Amino acid sequence: MQTVILRRTGIKLSRLGFGTGTHGWGGSSEQTRIGHQKLVDLLKLAYSYGVTFWDTAEGYGSHPHIADALKGIDRSSVTILTKIFSRDGNYIREAIPKFLKLFNTDYIDILLMHCITEVDWLKRYTSAIDALKEAKDKGFVRGIGMSCHDFGALKTVASADWLDVVLARINYSDTNMDAKTSNVMPVLKEIHDAGKDVLAMKVIGQGKLNGDVRKCFKFAMSLPYIDAMTVGMVSEEQLKENIYLVNELASIKG
C-alpha cells in the first residue's frame, strides 16, 4: 500500500484509510454493526495489507474496536484519526485523556472538530479551537483541524493559520457533497496551496457510487491536492478490492 507523508505535521499514513463511520452517528455505524470482533479482525487484516490509516470518531462507537485492534501492533506504525463533536473546550480537554487511556497511547495522530456546518465556525468555536491547540502544544495530538460538511465553512479553512488537516467531501458526481464538485475542487486546491493537508471522504458518495468504485478512486487519486482518502469497509472482499484498486491506480500514475 502506497504511503504519504503529510507536509505540515510529518505524519505518515497509507493512501487508503479504513473508515469506521459509514452512516455512523449516535455510537453506531455500518462498521460497528458487523460485530465487535469482526471489525477488530478486519482492522488487523487491513493493517497486514498496509492500510495503517484508521479513521474513527467519538460519535461512531468505534473507539473500542480501534483500541482492541491496536493490541499487539506497533503503535507508531498506525495513524489514528479521530473526531470530537463537542464545541466546548473543557469537554475536549477532559475527553482527550480518556481517548489516550482507551487507546493505550501517549498521543493521537490527528484530532478533528467533527461535522462543521457553520460558515462562522472560526469565530463561533474559539473555545474548542483553543483546546485543540493546547492539546497539540502539549504533545497529546500531532495534527488538528476539522471535518467539513458545509461549503461556506470549507471556504474559510485556508485562512485558519492553526489548522493542519481538513477532512472534506469530494467525488466525481456531486453526490453527498457540500457543493458541486466543480466548485469544491478549487477550494480544496486553495487549502492545499495554503500549506494544509487535505484528506478526502465521501469518495464513493456514502456508498451511492458503489457501481464504479474504480472510477471513484481514479478521480480522487488524480487530484494533486488530495493527500489520502478514507473509505468505509465492512468485509474482507471490500477491503481487498479497494487495496487492489488503489495500488493499481498508484502504479499507473507512477
Buried (B, 14 or more C-beta within 10 A) or exposed (E): BBBBEBEBBEBBBBBBBBBBBBEBBEEBBBBBBBEEEBBBBBBBBBBEBBBBBBBBBBBBBBBBBBBBBBEEBEEEEBBBBBBBBBBBBEBBBEBBEEBBEBBEBEBBBBBBBBBBEBBEBBEEBEBBBBBBBBBBEEEBBBBBBBBBBBBBBBBBBBEBEEBBBBBBBBBBBEBBBBBEBEBBBEBBBBBBEBEBBBBBBBBBBBBEBEEEBEBBBBBBBEBEBBBBBBBBBBEEEBBBBBBEBBBEBBEEEE
